[in-house]
Amino acid sequence: MDRLGEKDEIILAQATSQFCRCLCLQKSINYVLSDAKDSEIHGWIHEESSLVGRTLSACFSGFRATKYVQHSGPPATAIVSDNSSFGCQSTVASEGLSKEDRRSNVVATHEKMVTCPDCLKVLNFAIPVCNSFPLPYLETKDANGRVLGRTQYVCDMCCAVPKFNVNDAAGTTKYYIRPKTCCCGTCVAFKCGGGGKCRIPYIIRDPKTKEPLSMTNGQDQATITNLWNGLKNECCTNKESYKLSFPQGATAEEKTVLMGSAILLDFTQFEQTSE
């Protein structure tokens, strides 16, 4: 966690293939963490969740109970070799990931219990669910189980725009995450970038003013951005990658909580889509 405090930007990249992810053919999603400047891998994350929960997530986005365990150091062999497209994983963690792997060099966990979904998935359509409680969240803890903070999905009258509150251990809202909007705030404003594909930068904002926060350099905005991941990953494995650009003054603990924010963003907005 201390090493994370030195970083201004981190790449969070999925190691698990997302191709043909449907119903029971949904494996636990694992990630590798690398430096945004030199691509050096310095950590990894594995997911622990039930087969039933992953199966029902095909229709109920963000609903299942899950635990993401964050590790320091090079990823386990089972993580970097998890490229198969099909398979019904009956275990809570990826097959081939030993108990020792799951407990080694743990620095944090990001977890949630069963909640209401943020939306219902019907074929390729998503129907927001805003009149339900509780909505999806991820609670971040350190290796000793001490709560560091919590990222909470937020739903208001503009239910088509995903929003998140990022709270510290005391429950004080430190950051507010929301993309740019159009149509009087009712729709997400897309940004077209690499590969000719439109992306949505999720801007980390001041929770009171809702104004974007800047990075340490004072120029670029602090964001969580879904990246173009290369032709093979975009077309064949559907693996997602995110660049976390941390806000100026963020502590190591706050950056760890924002790591959970990026995972929750993928969990609710991108996990069950083919884009």
C-alpha positions in Angstrom: 0.0 0.0 0.0 2.9 2.3 0.8 4.2 1.8 -2.7 0.8 2.8 -4.1 1.1 6.1 -2.3 4.1 7.0 -4.5 2.1 6.5 -7.8 0.2 9.2 -9.6 -1.3 6.7 -12.2 -1.9 3.0 -12.2 -3.2 0.6 -14.9 -5.8 -1.9 -13.7 -6.0 -4.6 -16.4 -8.2 -7.7 -16.5 -6.3 -11.0 -16.7 -9.4 -13.1 -17.2 -11.0 -13.6 -20.7 -14.4 -12.1 -21.0 -15.3 -13.6 -24.3 -18.7 -15.3 -24.4 -19.4 -14.5 -20.8 -22.9 -15.6 -20.0 -24.9 -17.4 -17.4 -22.8 -20.1 -15.8 -19.9 -19.5 -18.2 -18.6 -16.7 -16.0 -15.3 -17.1 -14.3 -14.0 -15.0 -11.4 -12.5 -11.8 -12.8 -8.8 -11.3 -11.9 -6.6 -8.2 -12.5 -3.0 -7.2 -12.8 -1.7 -3.8 -11.6 1.1 -2.0 -13.4 2.7 1.4 -13.5 1.2 3.7 -16.1 4.7 5.0 -17.0 6.8 1.9 -17.5 4.2 -0.9 -17.4 6.1 -2.7 -14.6 3.7 -5.1 -12.9 3.8 -4.7 -9.2 0.5 -6.3 -8.0 -2.5 -8.4 -8.8 -6.1 -8.9 -7.7 -8.2 -12.1 -7.6 -11.9 -12.5 -7.1 -13.7 -14.9 -4.8 -17.5 -15.4 -5.5 -19.9 -18.2 -5.9 -21.0 -19.9 -9.1 -24.6 -19.0 -8.4 -23.8 -15.4 -7.9 -21.8 -15.1 -11.1 -24.5 -16.9 -13.1 -27.3 -14.6 -11.9 -25.1 -11.5 -12.6 -25.9 -12.0 -16.3 -29.3 -10.5 -15.5 -28.8 -8.7 -12.2 -25.8 -6.4 -12.7 -23.8 -5.7 -9.6 -25.9 -7.9 -7.4 -23.6 -10.8 -6.2 -21.6 -11.1 -3.1 -18.0 -10.9 -3.9 -14.5 -10.3 -2.5 -11.5 -8.9 -4.5 -8.2 -9.6 -2.8 -5.4 -7.3 -3.7 -1.8 -8.6 -3.6 1.7 -7.0 -4.0 4.4 -8.6 -6.1 4.3 -10.6 -9.3 1.0 -12.4 -10.1 0.4 -16.1 -9.5 0.9 -18.4 -12.5 -2.9 -19.2 -12.5 -3.6 -15.5 -13.0 -1.4 -14.8 -16.0 -2.4 -18.0 -17.8 -6.2 -17.5 -17.4 -6.9 -16.9 -21.1 -9.4 -19.7 -21.9 -12.7 -18.4 -23.4 -15.1 -21.0 -22.1 -15.6 -22.8 -18.8 -17.9 -23.2 -15.9 -15.9 -22.4 -12.7 -17.5 -24.1 -9.7 -14.9 -22.9 -7.2 -15.0 -19.5 -5.5 -11.6 -18.5 -7.0 -9.9 -19.3 -10.3 -9.0 -23.0 -10.7 -5.3 -23.5 -10.3 -5.0 -20.7 -7.7 -3.8 -22.4 -4.5 -4.7 -21.5 -1.0 -1.1 -20.2 -0.6 -1.5 -18.0 -3.6 -4.8 -16.6 -2.3 -3.1 -15.6 1.0 0.3 -14.4 -0.1 1.3 -10.7 0.1 -2.2 -9.5 0.7 -2.4 -5.7 1.0 -6.1 -5.0 0.8 -9.6 -6.5 0.1 -12.6 -5.0 -1.7 -15.8 -6.8 -0.8 -19.6 -6.6 -0.7 -22.5 -8.7 0.4 -25.6 -9.4 -1.8 -27.3 -6.2 -2.8 -30.0 -5.1 -5.2 -28.6 -4.7 -8.8 -27.9 -1.4 -10.3 -29.8 -2.5 -13.4 -31.6 -5.4 -15.0 -30.1 -6.8 -18.1 -32.5 -8.0 -20.9 -30.6 -9.2 -24.0 -28.4 -6.2 -24.7 -30.5 -3.6 -22.9 -29.9 -2.3 -19.4 -32.8 -1.0 -17.3 -31.7 1.1 -14.3 -33.0 0.1 -10.9 -33.1 3.2 -8.7 -36.0 2.5 -6.3 -34.2 -0.4 -4.5 -32.0 -0.6 -1.5 -29.2 -1.4 -0.9 -27.4 -0.6 -4.1 -24.0 -2.0 -5.0 -20.9 -1.0 -3.1 -17.4 -2.1 -2.3 -15.9 -1.8 1.1 -12.1 -1.6 1.2 -10.1 -3.0 4.1 -6.4 -3.4 4.7 -4.6 -6.7 5.2 -5.6 -6.7 8.9 -9.3 -6.2 8.2 -9.3 -2.5 9.2 -11.8 -0.5 7.1 -10.2 2.1 4.9 -13.3 3.3 3.1 -16.2 2.5 0.9 -17.4 3.2 -2.7 -21.1 3.4 -3.1 -23.2 3.4 -6.3 -25.4 6.4 -6.3 -28.8 6.7 -8.1 -30.8 9.9 -8.4 -33.3 11.3 -10.8 -30.7 11.1 -13.6 -30.6 7.3 -13.4 -29.0 6.8 -16.8 -25.8 8.4 -15.5 -23.7 6.2 -13.3 -22.3 8.0 -10.2 -20.3 6.9 -7.1 -19.6 8.3 -3.7 -16.2 7.5 -2.2 -16.2 7.6 1.6 -13.4 7.3 4.1 -13.5 4.9 7.2 -15.5 7.5 9.2 -18.2 7.7 6.4 -17.2 11.1 5.2 -17.5 11.5 1.5 -14.0 12.3 0.1 -14.7 12.0 -3.7 -17.6 12.0 -6.1 -17.1 10.1 -9.4 -19.3 10.9 -12.4 -18.6 11.2 -16.2 -19.3 14.3 -18.2 -23.0 14.6 -19.2 -25.2 16.2 -21.8 -28.9 16.9 -22.3 -29.2 18.8 -19.0 -27.3 16.1 -17.1 -29.6 13.2 -18.1 -27.2 11.4 -20.5 -23.5 10.4 -20.5 -21.2 12.4 -22.9 -19.0 10.0 -24.7 -15.4 10.6 -25.8 -14.1 8.9 -29.0 -10.4 7.9 -28.8 -8.0 5.0 -29.7 -9.2 2.4 -32.1 -12.1 4.6 -33.2 -14.0 3.4 -30.2 -16.0 5.8 -27.8 -15.0 5.8 -24.2 -16.3 7.3 -21.0 -13.8 9.0 -18.7 -15.2 8.9 -15.2 -14.0 12.1 -13.5 -13.1 12.2 -9.8 -14.7 15.3 -8.4 -15.0 17.3 -5.3 -18.1 15.9 -3.4 -19.5 19.4 -2.5 -18.9 21.4 -5.7 -18.9 18.5 -8.1 -16.0 20.2 -9.9 -13.3 17.9 -11.4 -10.2 17.5 -9.3 -6.7 17.7 -10.8 -3.7 15.4 -10.6 -0.5 16.2 -8.9 0.7 18.1 -12.0 -2.2 20.5 -11.5 -3.1 20.2 -15.2 -4.7 16.9 -16.0 -8.0 15.8 -14.4 -8.1 12.9 -12.0 -10.1 10.2 -13.7 -10.8 6.5 -14.1 -10.7 5.8 -17.8 -11.5 2.7 -19.8 -8.6 2.2 -22.2 -8.3 0.8 -25.7 -6.8 -2.6 -24.9 -5.4 -3.7 -28.2 -7.1 -5.5 -31.2 -6.7 -9.0 -29.7 -8.1 -8.1 -26.3 -10.9 -5.9 -27.7 -12.0 -8.4 -30.3 -11.1 -11.8 -29.0 -11.0 -11.8 -25.2 -12.9 -8.6 -24.3 -10.5 -7.9 -21.5 -10.9 -4.4 -20.0 -8.2 -2.1 -18.8 -8.5 1.1 -16.7 -6.1 3.9 -16.0 -6.5 5.4 -12.6 -5.2 9.0 -12.5 -5.2 9.9 -8.8 -6.3 13.3 -7.4 -3.7 15.6 -6.0 -3.1 15.0 -2.3 -4.6 11.6 -2.2 -3.1 9.4 0.5 -2.1 5.7 0.0 -5.2 4.6 1.8 -7.4 6.9 -0.4 -5.7 5.5 -3.5 -6.4 2.0 -2.3 -10.1 2.8 -1.9 -10.1 4.4 -5.4 -8.8 1.1 -6.6 -12.0 -0.5 -5.3 -13.9 2.3 -7.0 -12.5 1.3 -10.4 -13.4 -2.4 -9.7 -16.9 -1.4 -8.8 -17.2 0.7 -11.9 -16.3 -2.4 -14.0 -18.5 -4.6 -11.9 -21.6 -2.5 -12.5 -21.0 -0.9 -15.9 -18.9 -3.1 -18.1 -18.9 -6.7 -16.8 -22.0 -7.8 -18.5 -21.5 -5.9 -21.8 -19.7 -6.9 -25.0 -18.3 -3.4 -25.4 
